[in-house]
Amino acid sequence: MKNCRICLFIRYFIVSVIFIVITSIIFVDDLSYFAFVTPWNVVKIIFFLGSLLLIFKLFEYYKKD
């Protein structure tokens, strides 16, 4: 059975939310490990990964020609 991309993304999202909930239940007092997760750090990670993807796609595009 072939999965569509949207279904796959939904599954990844649900698994990640469940992982966060389970982690918050298990580590009630030790959540200081996640102190580095701030909105700005997430933005930096998204921009960094997006830039890497752009460079990779440009490299592939120019490699074809």
N, C-alpha and C positions, 0 to 999 in steps of 0.2 A: 504494500500500500504506500503510495507516494503522498507525502504531506505537503500542504501548501505553506508558503512562507508566513502568511498571517497566522495560521494555526500554530506554527512552530514558535513564532514570537510570543503568542499568547501563552503557550506552555512554558516558555522560559520565564516570562513575567510572573506567572503564577508560582512556579517553583522558587523563584527568588523571593517573592513575598512570603511564602511559607517558610523559607530558610530564615528570613529576618525575624519573623514571629517566633519561631522555635528558638533562635539565638537569644532573643530578648527574654523569653521565658526561662531559659536555662541559666543565662548569665545576668541575673537581676542586679546583683551588686557590682559585677565586674564589667559594666558597659563602658568603662573609661577607655577600653581598647578601641572603641569606635569614635573617639573624640575628634579624630582627624577627618571624619566624614562631615564636611560642612558644604553648604551650597557652592561656595566659591571653589573648593577643591574638586567638586564634581564637575563644575564648569571647565576647570583647567584640564581635567582628564578627558572630557568630551572633546574639547578643542584639540588637544594633543593627538588623540586617536583619529579624529577627523582629518587633521593635517597629515598624519602618516598614511591614511587611506588615500587621500588626494595625491600624495607623492607617488604612492604605489600604482594608482590608476593611471597617472600621467606617464610613469615609466613604462607600464604595459602598452599604453596607447602609442607612444613613440617607438617602442620596440617592434610593434606590428608594421609600422610604415617603413 
